């Protein structure tokens, strides 16, 4: 009976070994392909935004004003005069707009800058500037404006190598940067909340816009506290109770909660022409930008590769107002590791169940599927936390580990089942012919008769006088002799292409099936095996026996003909045997070897294959148990000595 404690220990050992191997493979993959894991993480987040983002909305707090192709065609090519931009700002103010965010950078000074500056100043307008974060970029145009009143930049801020700012006339206006953070796949998913240039910190456009609503106030950058807190928080009266959550590099993740086409967008030409629905813009925050291809303000987003840049700032403003800015917990990787550990537990339990119930079957088939399902559950958990609690937690690393662990358990169980099957086959093959053992290993137990009538050559070898020898000798000695004889006979039979069918007392029954691809006639091979058994048995059979004991000798009978070979009995207790006239004749021929004084006797079927001219005729005899007489032949003593 199998010891359950040994089984549990074995299962635990395989589980720990699989865990260590999985960890090694996972660490190698993460270390070798970090960008692949990062890209998969971000792409899965893009799917979430696309699936969950509203495609229709009644959002009227933030409205887009688009300097589109039609506006440029009707009102003139870009750049427009500062006077026209001032007119646009004034028209927005007259419609009741409470905040104007211009996603525009005016790189060259103009004679009418004063008009636009005046309009922005009285209409709560904000203008943009851009910093260059790429190394070895030293462009410097205009005058960077509106840094935070900090003594120095915190070390976590990215440092700008250059800038594209507005002329000096705009230096006194609220200004925010619109520097995009483009990832390796070209998609914008984050934006630096603050950028450092010459040890001065400059806020993003949406942060400057929030400050313009409240008015000048102190803004601070504080480290996050608590396991679910972000790495940094930008705090201030205009930034809400919890402030703006930032990652370790002081970037803000863009909340793509609204599809770009769901924002209300009005053409700039309609604003200037006064074609605006009544009260549509009253108390609204307006983001002015352009979808015109000529202005080259296009970005790739989770929703596609041709979004206008001002949609990014609208999304950030909307997220800040609704407190929906994604938070990346500073201990997010530890939470992912905990999730991976928790996801491993059902896999281990399923593996243990399979070992107790259906070894090999459940683990190999269901555990990988369970691993895939748990990976999906991790992604679903990420989706719930992001969409309902604003937490962006990584899941790809944990999912990869869980799937690798599930695959490792499956492969380990498959290898174990193969080893068990091989061991079982070896045991079966030691009691049955190898072809029969192989067939049994591949099929389910059955109560049906599984036998066939076929042409075979049967060899029956027996140790004569062995029963008397057993009575007079110690059992250890007799079993050793029998073991040596069985081993010798098996080697000789298999060496000449036969298979041992059964051990019957102190006798061996072997058969050679008649097949088309047999290298020689089966009877010829059987006779060669018989000669080898006879000659080699002299070395293992005791020769110096007492005077009262007849010497031990081997007698062998060989016959060729039809026999029924197969398995019989109930599924819970079956036997494999060969039976029929041919098998009986071989056994009776072996019994007559002592009477005829020839160690090897052959029936007429075997003699016909070998050639009677090579054998010695012994005459025709009626063998015991048979009705038809049989012509018996002997192997010449000179050949069998």
C-alpha positions as CSV (number, residue, x, y, z in Angstrom):
1,X,0.0,0.0,0.0
2,X,1.3,3.4,-0.9
3,X,2.4,5.5,2.0
4,X,0.4,8.8,1.9
5,X,3.2,10.6,3.8
6,X,5.8,9.6,1.3
7,X,3.4,10.7,-1.5
8,X,2.8,14.1,0.1
9,X,6.5,14.6,0.7
10,X,7.2,13.7,-3.0
11,X,4.6,16.1,-4.2
12,X,5.9,18.9,-1.9
13,X,9.5,18.2,-3.2
14,X,8.4,18.5,-6.8
15,X,6.4,21.6,-6.0
16,X,9.4,23.3,-4.4
17,X,11.7,22.3,-7.2
18,X,9.2,23.6,-9.8
19,X,9.0,26.8,-7.8
20,X,12.7,27.3,-7.8
21,X,13.1,26.5,-11.5
22,X,10.1,28.8,-12.3
23,X,11.7,31.6,-10.3
24,X,15.0,31.1,-12.1
25,X,13.4,31.2,-15.6
26,X,11.2,34.2,-14.6
27,X,14.2,36.2,-13.3
28,X,16.1,35.4,-16.5
29,X,13.2,36.5,-18.7
30,X,12.6,39.7,-16.7
31,X,16.3,40.5,-16.7
32,X,16.8,39.7,-20.4
33,X,13.6,41.3,-21.8
34,X,12.5,44.1,-19.5
35,X,11.2,46.2,-22.3
36,X,8.9,43.4,-23.5
37,X,7.3,43.1,-20.0
38,X,6.9,46.9,-19.8
39,X,5.3,47.1,-23.2
40,X,2.9,44.2,-22.4
41,X,2.0,46.0,-19.2
42,X,1.2,49.3,-21.0
43,X,-0.6,47.6,-23.9
44,X,-2.9,45.8,-21.5
45,X,-3.6,49.1,-19.9
46,X,-4.4,50.6,-23.3
47,X,-7.0,47.8,-23.7
48,X,-8.5,48.7,-20.4
49,X,-8.9,52.4,-21.3
50,X,-10.4,51.5,-24.7
51,X,-12.8,49.0,-23.2
52,X,-13.9,51.2,-20.3
53,X,-13.7,54.8,-21.7
54,X,-17.1,56.5,-22.4
55,X,-17.7,57.1,-26.1
56,X,-20.6,59.5,-25.4
57,X,-20.7,62.0,-22.6
58,X,-22.5,65.0,-21.3
59,X,-19.2,66.5,-20.3
60,X,-19.7,70.3,-20.5
61,X,-17.1,71.4,-17.9
62,X,-14.2,71.1,-20.3
63,X,-14.8,72.0,-23.9
64,X,-12.3,71.9,-26.8
65,X,-11.9,74.8,-29.2
66,X,-10.3,73.5,-32.4
67,X,-8.2,75.6,-34.8
68,X,-9.1,73.1,-37.4
69,X,-8.5,72.9,-41.2
70,X,-11.7,74.7,-41.9
71,X,-10.7,77.6,-39.6
72,X,-7.4,77.9,-41.3
73,X,-9.0,77.7,-44.7
74,X,-11.5,80.5,-44.0
75,X,-9.5,82.7,-41.7
76,X,-6.0,82.3,-43.1
77,X,-3.0,80.0,-42.6
78,X,-1.1,79.6,-39.4
79,X,0.4,81.5,-37.6
80,X,-2.5,83.7,-37.0
81,X,-1.9,87.3,-35.9
82,X,-1.8,87.9,-32.1
83,X,-4.7,90.3,-32.7
84,X,-6.9,87.4,-34.0
85,X,-5.9,85.3,-31.0
86,X,-6.8,88.1,-28.7
87,X,-10.2,88.3,-30.5
88,X,-10.7,84.6,-29.9
89,X,-9.9,85.0,-26.2
90,X,-12.3,87.9,-25.9
91,X,-15.0,86.0,-27.7
92,X,-14.6,83.1,-25.3
93,X,-14.8,85.4,-22.3
94,X,-18.0,87.0,-23.7
95,X,-19.5,83.5,-23.9
96,X,-18.9,83.1,-20.2
97,X,-15.8,80.9,-20.2
98,X,-14.2,80.9,-16.8
99,X,-10.8,79.4,-17.8
100,X,-8.9,79.5,-21.1
101,X,-6.1,77.1,-21.6
102,X,-4.1,77.7,-24.9
103,X,-2.2,74.7,-26.1
104,X,-0.1,77.0,-28.2
105,X,3.6,78.2,-28.2
106,X,4.3,81.5,-29.9
107,X,8.0,81.2,-30.6
108,X,8.7,84.5,-32.4
109,X,7.8,87.9,-31.1
110,X,5.2,90.0,-33.0
111,X,4.2,93.7,-33.0
112,X,0.7,92.9,-31.7
113,X,1.8,90.7,-28.8
114,X,0.5,93.2,-26.3
115,X,-3.1,92.7,-27.5
116,X,-3.0,89.0,-26.9
117,X,-1.1,89.4,-23.6
118,X,-3.7,91.8,-22.4
119,X,-6.6,89.5,-23.4
120,X,-5.0,86.5,-21.6
121,X,-4.4,88.6,-18.5
122,X,-8.0,89.7,-18.1
123,X,-9.7,86.5,-19.3
124,X,-7.8,84.0,-17.0
125,X,-5.8,82.7,-19.9
126,X,-2.9,80.3,-19.7
127,X,-0.3,79.7,-22.4
128,X,2.1,76.8,-23.1
129,X,5.8,76.2,-23.4
130,X,7.8,73.1,-24.3
131,X,11.0,71.6,-22.8
132,X,13.4,69.2,-24.5
133,X,14.2,66.2,-22.3
134,X,16.3,64.3,-24.9
135,X,20.0,64.3,-24.3
136,X,22.2,66.5,-26.5
137,X,19.2,68.7,-27.4
138,X,20.1,72.4,-26.8
139,X,17.4,74.3,-28.6
140,X,16.7,77.6,-26.7
141,X,13.9,79.8,-28.1
142,X,11.9,82.4,-26.1
143,X,11.9,82.9,-22.4
144,X,10.7,80.1,-20.0
145,X,8.1,81.5,-17.7
146,X,6.1,80.9,-14.5
147,X,8.4,78.6,-12.5
148,X,7.3,77.5,-9.1
149,X,8.6,79.6,-6.3
150,X,11.0,76.9,-5.0
151,X,14.5,77.5,-3.9
152,X,15.8,74.5,-6.0
153,X,14.5,71.6,-8.0
154,X,13.9,68.3,-6.1
155,X,16.2,65.6,-7.4
156,X,13.4,63.4,-8.7
157,X,12.4,65.9,-11.4
158,X,13.6,65.3,-15.0
159,X,16.1,67.9,-16.3
160,X,15.4,69.7,-19.6
161,X,18.2,70.1,-22.1
162,X,16.5,72.9,-24.0
163,X,13.2,74.7,-24.4
164,X,10.8,76.3,-26.8
165,X,9.1,79.1,-25.0
166,X,7.1,82.3,-25.7
167,X,8.6,85.7,-26.3
168,X,9.5,87.8,-23.2
169,X,6.2,89.8,-23.5
170,X,4.4,86.7,-22.1
171,X,6.7,86.1,-19.2
172,X,4.3,87.5,-16.7
173,X,1.4,85.2,-17.7
174,X,0.5,81.8,-16.1
175,X,2.3,79.3,-18.2
176,X,2.5,75.5,-18.2
177,X,4.6,73.1,-20.2
178,X,3.2,70.6,-22.7
179,X,6.2,68.4,-22.9
180,X,5.1,65.0,-24.1
181,X,6.6,61.8,-22.7
182,X,6.6,59.5,-25.7
183,X,7.3,55.8,-24.9
184,X,9.2,53.4,-27.1
185,X,6.1,52.3,-29.0
186,X,5.3,55.9,-29.8
187,X,2.2,56.2,-27.5
188,X,1.8,59.0,-24.9
189,X,0.7,57.5,-21.6
190,X,2.4,59.9,-19.1
191,X,3.4,63.5,-18.8
192,X,6.0,65.0,-16.6
193,X,4.1,66.9,-13.9
194,X,7.2,69.1,-13.3
195,X,10.3,69.8,-15.3
196,X,13.6,71.2,-14.0
197,X,15.5,73.7,-16.1
198,X,18.5,75.6,-14.6
199,X,17.4,74.5,-11.1
200,X,13.9,76.0,-11.6
201,X,10.8,73.8,-11.5
202,X,8.1,74.4,-14.2
203,X,4.6,72.9,-13.8
204,X,2.6,71.1,-16.5
205,X,-0.1,73.0,-18.4
206,X,-3.0,71.4,-16.5
207,X,-1.4,72.1,-13.1
208,X,-0.9,75.7,-14.1
209,X,-4.5,75.8,-15.1
210,X,-5.7,74.5,-11.8
211,X,-3.6,77.1,-10.1
212,X,-5.1,79.9,-12.2
213,X,-8.6,78.9,-10.9
214,X,-7.6,79.2,-7.3
215,X,-5.1,81.9,-7.6
216,X,-1.5,82.0,-6.4
217,X,-0.9,79.5,-3.6
218,X,2.0,77.5,-2.2
219,X,2.6,74.2,-4.0
220,X,4.8,71.5,-2.4
221,X,6.2,68.1,-3.4
222,X,6.0,65.5,-0.7
223,X,7.0,61.8,-0.6
224,X,4.0,59.4,-0.4
225,X,3.3,57.6,2.8
226,X,1.5,54.3,3.2
227,X,1.6,51.1,1.2
228,X,-0.9,52.3,-1.4
229,X,0.5,55.8,-1.6
230,X,2.3,57.0,-4.8
231,X,6.0,57.8,-4.7
232,X,5.3,61.5,-4.7
233,X,2.3,63.8,-4.2
234,X,2.2,67.4,-5.5
235,X,0.1,69.3,-3.0
236,X,-1.5,72.7,-3.0
237,X,-4.9,74.3,-2.5
238,X,-5.7,74.1,-6.2
239,X,-4.7,70.4,-6.4
240,X,-7.4,68.8,-4.3
241,X,-7.4,67.2,-0.9
242,X,-4.9,64.4,-1.9
243,X,-3.0,66.4,-4.4
244,X,-1.6,65.1,-7.7
245,X,-0.1,61.5,-7.5
246,X,3.2,61.2,-9.2
247,X,5.4,58.2,-9.9
248,X,9.1,57.8,-8.8
249,X,10.2,60.1,-11.8
250,X,7.6,62.7,-11.0
251,X,5.4,61.8,-14.0
252,X,1.6,61.8,-14.0
253,X,-0.2,58.9,-15.7
254,X,-2.9,60.3,-18.1
255,X,-6.4,59.1,-17.3
256,X,-8.0,58.1,-20.6
257,X,-11.5,57.8,-19.1
258,X,-13.2,59.6,-22.0
259,X,-12.8,58.7,-25.6
260,X,-11.3,61.8,-27.5
261,X,-14.4,62.0,-29.7
262,X,-16.7,62.2,-26.7
263,X,-15.4,65.7,-25.8
264,X,-17.5,68.6,-27.1
265,X,-15.4,70.3,-29.8
266,X,-16.2,73.7,-31.4
267,X,-14.4,75.1,-34.4
268,X,-12.5,78.3,-33.8
269,X,-14.1,79.9,-36.8
270,X,-17.5,79.4,-35.2
271,X,-16.3,81.0,-32.0
272,X,-15.1,84.1,-33.9
273,X,-18.3,84.2,-36.0
274,X,-20.5,84.0,-32.9
275,X,-22.1,80.7,-34.0
276,X,-22.1,79.1,-30.5
277,X,-25.2,77.6,-28.8
278,X,-26.5,79.7,-26.0
279,X,-24.9,79.0,-22.6
280,X,-22.8,76.2,-24.0
281,X,-19.6,77.8,-22.8
282,X,-20.9,79.5,-19.7
283,X,-18.6,78.7,-16.7
284,X,-16.8,76.1,-18.9
285,X,-13.1,75.5,-19.0
286,X,-11.9,75.7,-22.6
287,X,-8.8,74.1,-24.0
288,X,-7.7,75.7,-27.3
289,X,-5.6,73.6,-29.6
290,X,-5.5,72.3,-33.2
291,X,-6.4,69.2,-35.1
292,X,-5.0,70.7,-38.3
293,X,-2.3,68.6,-39.9
294,X,-0.2,71.7,-40.8
295,X,0.3,72.5,-37.1
296,X,1.9,69.0,-36.5
297,X,0.2,68.7,-33.0
298,X,-0.5,65.0,-33.3
299,X,0.1,62.3,-30.8
300,X,-0.4,58.6,-30.6
301,X,-2.7,57.6,-27.7
302,X,-4.3,54.3,-26.5
303,X,-7.2,55.2,-28.8
304,X,-5.1,55.6,-32.0
305,X,-2.2,57.3,-33.6
306,X,-3.8,60.6,-34.7
307,X,-5.1,62.4,-31.6
308,X,-4.6,66.1,-31.2
309,X,-2.3,67.1,-28.4
310,X,-4.8,69.3,-26.6
311,X,-6.9,66.2,-25.8
312,X,-4.1,65.1,-23.4
313,X,-4.5,68.3,-21.3
314,X,-8.3,68.0,-21.4
315,X,-8.0,64.4,-20.0
316,X,-5.7,65.6,-17.3
317,X,-7.9,68.5,-16.3
318,X,-10.9,66.2,-16.2
319,X,-9.1,63.6,-14.1
320,X,-7.9,66.3,-11.6
321,X,-11.4,67.7,-11.3
322,X,-13.0,64.3,-10.7
323,X,-10.1,63.0,-8.6
324,X,-9.6,60.2,-11.1
325,X,-5.8,60.6,-11.7
326,X,-4.3,57.1,-11.7
327,X,-2.1,56.3,-8.7
328,X,0.9,54.0,-9.1
329,X,1.6,52.7,-5.5
330,X,5.2,52.9,-4.6
331,X,5.0,49.3,-3.4
332,X,3.2,48.1,-6.4
333,X,5.7,45.4,-7.3
334,X,5.3,43.9,-3.8
335,X,1.6,43.8,-4.2
336,X,2.1,42.0,-7.6
337,X,4.4,39.5,-5.8
338,X,1.8,38.9,-3.2
339,X,-0.8,38.4,-5.9
340,X,1.5,35.8,-7.6
341,X,1.9,33.9,-4.3
342,X,-1.8,33.8,-3.7
343,X,-2.4,32.7,-7.3
344,X,0.0,29.9,-6.8
345,X,-2.0,28.3,-3.9
346,X,-4.9,27.0,-6.1
347,X,-2.4,25.6,-8.6
348,X,-0.6,23.7,-5.8
349,X,-4.0,22.5,-4.5
350,X,-5.1,21.4,-7.9
351,X,-1.8,19.6,-8.4
352,X,-2.2,17.8,-5.0
353,X,-5.8,16.8,-5.9
354,X,-4.7,15.4,-9.2
355,X,-2.1,13.2,-7.4
356,X,-4.7,11.9,-5.1
357,X,-7.5,11.4,-7.6
358,X,-6.3,11.1,-11.2
359,X,-2.5,11.2,-11.3
360,X,-1.1,12.9,-14.3
361,X,-4.4,13.6,-16.0
362,X,-5.7,16.7,-14.1
363,X,-2.3,18.4,-13.7
364,X,-1.2,18.0,-17.3
365,X,-4.5,19.3,-18.8
366,X,-6.2,21.5,-16.2
367,X,-3.3,23.2,-14.4
368,X,-2.1,25.2,-17.4
369,X,-5.7,26.2,-18.1
370,X,-6.0,27.2,-14.5
371,X,-2.8,29.2,-14.7
372,X,-4.1,31.0,-17.8
373,X,-7.4,31.7,-15.9
374,X,-5.5,33.1,-12.9
375,X,-3.5,35.3,-15.2
376,X,-6.8,36.6,-16.5
377,X,-8.0,37.1,-13.0
378,X,-5.0,39.2,-12.2
379,X,-5.7,41.4,-15.3
380,X,-9.3,41.6,-14.1
381,X,-8.2,42.7,-10.7
382,X,-6.0,45.4,-12.2
383,X,-9.0,46.6,-14.3
384,X,-11.3,46.8,-11.2
385,X,-8.7,48.6,-9.1
386,X,-7.9,51.1,-12.0
387,X,-11.4,51.8,-13.1
388,X,-13.0,51.9,-9.6
389,X,-10.2,52.9,-7.2
390,X,-7.7,54.7,-9.5
391,X,-4.9,52.4,-8.6
392,X,-2.5,51.3,-11.4
393,X,-1.0,48.1,-10.2
394,X,1.3,46.0,-12.4
395,X,0.1,42.5,-13.3
396,X,2.2,41.2,-16.2
397,X,5.2,40.1,-14.1
398,X,2.9,38.3,-11.7
399,X,0.8,36.7,-14.5
400,X,4.0,35.6,-16.3
401,X,5.2,34.0,-13.1
402,X,1.9,32.2,-12.5
403,X,1.7,30.9,-16.0
404,X,5.3,29.7,-15.9
405,X,4.6,28.0,-12.6
406,X,1.5,26.3,-13.9
407,X,3.4,25.2,-17.0
408,X,6.3,23.9,-14.8
409,X,3.8,21.9,-12.6
410,X,2.3,20.5,-15.8
411,X,5.7,19.5,-17.2
412,X,6.8,18.1,-13.9
413,X,3.6,16.0,-13.6
414,X,3.9,14.9,-17.2
415,X,7.6,13.8,-16.6
416,X,6.5,12.0,-13.4
417,X,3.7,10.2,-15.2
418,X,6.0,9.2,-18.0
419,X,8.5,7.9,-15.5
420,X,5.7,6.0,-13.6
421,X,4.4,4.6,-16.9
422,X,7.9,3.6,-17.9
423,X,8.4,1.9,-14.6
424,X,5.0,0.2,-14.8
425,X,5.8,-0.9,-18.3
426,X,9.1,-2.4,-17.1
427,X,7.3,-4.3,-14.4
428,X,4.7,-5.5,-16.9
429,X,7.4,-6.5,-19.4
430,X,9.1,-8.6,-16.7
431,X,6.0,-10.7,-16.2
432,X,4.6,-10.6,-19.8
433,X,6.0,-10.4,-23.3
434,X,7.1,-6.9,-24.1
435,X,4.6,-6.5,-26.9
436,X,1.8,-7.4,-24.6
437,X,3.1,-5.1,-21.9
438,X,3.3,-2.2,-24.3
439,X,-0.3,-2.8,-25.5
440,X,-1.6,-3.0,-21.9
441,X,0.1,0.2,-21.0
442,X,-1.8,2.0,-23.8
443,X,-5.3,0.7,-23.1
444,X,-7.9,0.6,-20.4
445,X,-8.7,-2.6,-18.5
446,X,-11.4,-4.7,-20.1
447,X,-13.4,-7.9,-19.4
448,X,-13.4,-8.8,-23.0
449,X,-11.4,-11.7,-24.6
450,X,-8.4,-10.3,-26.4
451,X,-6.9,-13.2,-28.2
452,X,-6.0,-14.2,-31.8
453,X,-5.2,-17.5,-33.6
454,X,-1.8,-17.2,-35.3
455,X,1.1,-19.3,-36.5
456,X,3.9,-19.6,-34.0
457,X,6.9,-21.7,-33.2
458,X,6.8,-22.8,-29.5
459,X,9.8,-23.8,-27.4
460,X,9.2,-25.6,-24.1
461,X,12.4,-26.1,-22.0
462,X,12.3,-27.9,-18.7
463,X,14.9,-28.9,-16.0
464,X,14.5,-32.7,-15.7
465,X,14.6,-34.2,-12.2
466,X,14.3,-30.7,-10.6
467,X,11.4,-31.7,-8.3
468,X,13.6,-34.4,-6.6
469,X,16.4,-32.0,-6.4
470,X,14.2,-29.5,-4.6
471,X,13.2,-32.1,-2.0
472,X,16.8,-32.8,-1.2
473,X,18.3,-29.3,-1.3
474,X,17.9,-26.1,0.7
475,X,15.3,-23.7,-0.8
476,X,17.9,-20.9,-1.2
477,X,19.9,-23.2,-3.4
478,X,17.0,-24.4,-5.5
479,X,15.7,-20.8,-6.1
480,X,19.2,-19.7,-7.1
481,X,19.4,-22.5,-9.6
482,X,15.9,-21.7,-11.0
483,X,16.7,-18.0,-11.2
484,X,19.9,-18.7,-13.1
485,X,18.1,-21.0,-15.5
486,X,15.2,-18.6,-16.2
487,X,17.7,-15.8,-16.7
488,X,19.8,-17.9,-19.1
489,X,16.8,-19.1,-21.0
490,X,15.4,-15.6,-21.4
491,X,18.7,-14.2,-22.7
492,X,19.0,-17.0,-25.2
493,X,15.4,-16.8,-26.5
494,X,15.6,-13.0,-26.9
495,X,19.0,-13.2,-28.5
496,X,17.4,-15.3,-31.2
497,X,14.3,-13.2,-31.7
498,X,11.8,-15.0,-29.5
499,X,9.8,-13.9,-26.5
500,X,9.3,-15.8,-23.2
501,X,5.6,-16.4,-22.9
502,X,5.5,-17.9,-19.4
503,X,7.5,-19.6,-16.6
504,X,5.7,-22.7,-15.7
505,X,7.2,-24.3,-12.5
506,X,10.7,-25.1,-13.6
507,X,9.9,-24.8,-17.3
508,X,10.1,-22.0,-19.8
509,X,7.6,-21.5,-22.6
510,X,8.8,-19.2,-25.5
511,X,7.2,-18.4,-28.8
512,X,8.3,-17.0,-32.2
513,X,5.4,-15.5,-34.1
514,X,5.3,-16.1,-37.8
515,X,5.8,-12.6,-39.3
516,X,6.5,-11.4,-42.9
517,X,9.6,-9.4,-41.7
518,X,11.2,-12.2,-39.7
519,X,14.9,-12.5,-40.6
520,X,14.7,-16.3,-40.7
521,X,12.2,-19.1,-40.3
522,X,11.0,-19.0,-36.7
523,X,11.8,-22.7,-36.2
524,X,15.4,-22.1,-37.2
525,X,15.7,-19.4,-34.6
526,X,14.0,-21.5,-32.0
527,X,16.4,-24.4,-32.7
528,X,19.4,-22.0,-32.3
529,X,18.0,-20.7,-29.0
530,X,17.5,-24.3,-27.8
531,X,21.1,-25.2,-28.6
532,X,22.3,-22.1,-26.8
533,X,20.1,-23.0,-23.7
534,X,21.4,-26.6,-23.7
535,X,25.0,-25.6,-24.0
536,X,25.1,-22.8,-21.5
537,X,23.0,-24.6,-18.9
538,X,25.9,-27.0,-18.2
539,X,27.6,-24.1,-16.3
540,X,24.7,-23.3,-14.0
541,X,23.1,-26.7,-13.2
542,X,24.7,-28.5,-10.3
543,X,26.6,-31.6,-11.5
544,X,28.0,-33.2,-8.3
545,X,24.8,-34.5,-6.8
546,X,24.4,-37.4,-4.4
547,X,24.2,-40.9,-5.6
548,X,20.5,-41.1,-4.9
549,X,19.7,-38.0,-7.0
550,X,19.5,-38.2,-10.8
551,X,21.6,-35.5,-12.5
552,X,19.8,-32.3,-13.6
553,X,19.5,-31.9,-17.3
554,X,17.5,-29.7,-19.7
555,X,15.0,-31.1,-22.1
556,X,13.6,-29.0,-24.9
557,X,10.6,-29.5,-27.3
558,X,9.9,-27.4,-30.4
559,X,6.9,-27.3,-32.6
560,X,5.5,-25.0,-35.3
561,X,1.8,-24.5,-36.0
562,X,-1.3,-22.5,-35.1
563,X,-1.9,-21.4,-31.5
564,X,-4.3,-19.0,-29.7
565,X,-2.4,-16.2,-28.0
566,X,-4.0,-13.5,-25.9
567,X,-5.5,-12.3,-22.6
568,X,-8.4,-13.8,-20.7
569,X,-10.3,-13.2,-17.5
570,X,-12.0,-10.3,-15.7
571,X,-10.6,-6.8,-15.9
572,X,-9.5,-7.0,-12.3
573,X,-7.7,-10.4,-12.7
574,X,-6.5,-11.4,-16.1
575,X,-3.9,-13.8,-17.5
576,X,-2.0,-13.9,-20.7
577,X,-1.3,-17.3,-22.2
578,X,-0.7,-19.2,-25.4
579,X,-2.7,-22.5,-26.0
580,X,-3.5,-25.0,-28.6
581,X,-2.1,-28.1,-30.2
582,X,1.2,-26.5,-31.0
583,X,1.8,-25.4,-27.4
584,X,0.7,-28.8,-26.1
585,X,2.9,-30.7,-28.6
586,X,6.0,-28.7,-27.6
587,X,5.4,-29.6,-23.9
588,X,4.9,-33.3,-24.7
589,X,8.0,-33.3,-26.9
590,X,10.0,-31.9,-24.0
591,X,8.6,-34.7,-21.8
592,X,9.8,-37.4,-24.3
593,X,13.4,-36.1,-24.4
594,X,14.5,-38.4,-21.5
595,X,12.7,-41.4,-23.1
596,X,14.2,-40.9,-26.5
597,X,17.6,-39.9,-25.0
598,X,17.8,-36.7,-27.1
599,X,17.8,-33.3,-25.3
600,X,16.1,-31.5,-28.2
601,X,13.0,-32.9,-30.0
602,X,11.1,-31.2,-32.8
603,X,7.6,-31.8,-34.2
604,X,6.9,-32.3,-37.8
605,X,5.8,-28.6,-38.3
606,X,9.1,-27.3,-37.0
607,X,11.1,-29.9,-38.9
608,X,9.4,-28.9,-42.1
609,X,10.7,-25.3,-41.7
610,X,14.2,-26.4,-40.7
611,X,14.6,-29.3,-43.2
612,X,14.2,-32.9,-42.2
613,X,17.6,-33.7,-43.9
614,X,19.3,-31.8,-41.1
615,X,17.5,-33.8,-38.4
616,X,17.2,-37.3,-37.2
617,X,13.8,-39.0,-37.4
618,X,12.6,-40.7,-34.3
619,X,9.4,-42.1,-35.6
620,X,5.7,-41.4,-35.3
621,X,4.2,-41.1,-31.8
622,X,0.8,-40.4,-30.3
623,X,1.6,-37.6,-27.8
624,X,-0.3,-37.5,-24.6
625,X,-3.4,-35.4,-24.8
626,X,-3.4,-35.3,-28.6
627,X,-5.5,-37.4,-31.0
628,X,-3.3,-37.1,-34.1
629,X,0.1,-38.9,-34.2
630,X,3.1,-36.7,-34.6
631,X,6.3,-37.4,-36.4
632,X,9.2,-36.6,-34.1
633,X,12.6,-35.4,-35.1
634,X,15.7,-35.0,-33.0
635,X,18.6,-32.6,-33.2
636,X,21.7,-34.7,-33.8
637,X,23.7,-35.2,-30.6
638,X,26.9,-33.9,-32.3
639,X,25.1,-30.6,-32.9
640,X,23.5,-30.3,-29.5
641,X,26.3,-31.5,-27.2
